Amino acid sequence: MSRSAVATVLSFVVPGAGLWYLNHRAKAAMNLLVAILLTVLGAMSQREHVHYLFLAIAAGSAGYAHAVARASNNTD
């Protein structure tokens, strides 16, 4: 499995984990903090379909980690 694929899966499960895996520590921390902030704001909204927000956060984090991996030429 390529590094970009591993980073994508890791960031889908835990936002920022894929960036941490790629040694982009500052980006990973920022990604995690933004994901936490959006999750808290979404949970406070008490909307019926808030789970879509959580899925969008996970997908966005995974896509970002994949893009960073590809741009850094970290694909094996």
N, C-alpha and C positions, 0 to 999 in steps of 0.2 A: 504494500500500500504506500502511495506517495506521501510525502510530508504535507502537501496541500490537502489531501483527503483526510489525513489524521487530524490536522488542524481544524478542518471543517466539522468533523464529527465531534471533536472535543468542545468546540465553541457552540455547537448546537445544544449539547448537554449542559454545559456551564459557560455562560457568556464570558469571553476573555481567556478561557483555558487554552484554546488553540493558538492565540497570540502569545501566551506565556510559553507554550511548547516551542514556538518559533523564535523565542528569545527577544520578543518585543514587549518588554515588561511594562513600560509606561503606557503603551497602547492597550495592553491587557487590563491594566488597572482602570484606565478610563472607560473601557468597554464594560467592565463589570460594574463600575459605579453608575454609569448611565442606565444599564439594564436594571439595576436595583432601584434606581430612582423612578424609572418608568413603571416598574412592577408595583411599587408602593403607590404611585399616583393612580395606576389602573385599578388596584385593589380598593383604594379609597373611593373610587367612582361608583362602586357597587352596581355596575351595569350587568345586564343579563348575559352578554356575550363577551365578557372580559377575557375569556380564555383565548380568543383570537388575538388579542394584544400580546399575550404571553408567547403565542406561536410566532407572531411577527418579530418579536424581540429575539427569539432563538434563531429564526431564519436569517434575520439581519446580521446577527453576530457571526453566524456560520459563514455567510456570504462575504463578510468583511475579512474574516480570517483567511478564507480561500483566496481572495483578491490580494491580500498582503503576501501570502505565500507565493503566489504566482509572480507578483511584481518583484519579489526578492530573489527570484530564481532558486527557491528552496524546494523545487520539485525534483524528486529522485526518479 
